[in-house]
Amino acid sequence: MLGAGTAILMAFASAAHAQSTSGSHEVHETVHPVFEQALPNVPGKGFIAVEVLFPPGASSPPHTHPKSAFVFAYVVSGQIVSAVDDEKPRVYVAGESWHELPGSHHRVTRNPSTTTPAKLLAIFVGDAGERPLVTPE
């Protein structure tokens, strides 16, 4: 399980690093693996949970997730602005959630606060072992 968690973290970290090395001084999110498990009643499918921490003003570059992944996002604390596919950006506060269908384009993910951090729990259900979990635009 540690190896899988490390792979998850590396997939997210490389996405954030690719954006931050482009010469900008933007603040980006950090990701911590929480849980990964094969679904015993659905052969070939897996469940992955990660905690995503957004410092004040942090953002994620536009991205997609694996083609098989259904993603559920829950705001644990703070606020997150999100827009998937053609949706208008919306502010989600602690206790609110959204989902992304397989193949969705996550255009906007950011913490709108300049003073308060935000925390998000992202849950992926999809083909077991499919990586990377995030592919930047």
Phi, psi and omega in degrees: 000324179299318180299317179294318179297321177296320178297320178299311181300317180296322180297316179288318182297322180293326178295315180291321181295321180300321180287318187287340179271004181280006178100351179276165178247031180289151176265136182239168181286162170238150186235136178234124177295141179246315189199143172215133184205137170291146177273110186295334181264002178224087184306135177085357181249153180223167182234126178230134175237135177226148174262129181244120182256127179246106172299167177308130178077002183286154179215165172249143175293156175307141186203171171234167176243173180308146183301334181270351192276126165267128184243131174244127181241131182234125179280114181278318179208157180075208181225147176227131171268129181223147173212123180245135181054234185268008179295150171285145177303138181226144176272124174252134180253168180312131181098348179261163183212168172214171176226160178232126177285157178308136179084003181293155176252113180270098187281324185226129170212114181202157174267115183284346183280141175265358183231338187243129176289166177226152179228137183232139171255120179249128180242128180248131171236119183189197180299130181301133176079000181291126181221161356284161178284336179228130175239108181295154178296000000 
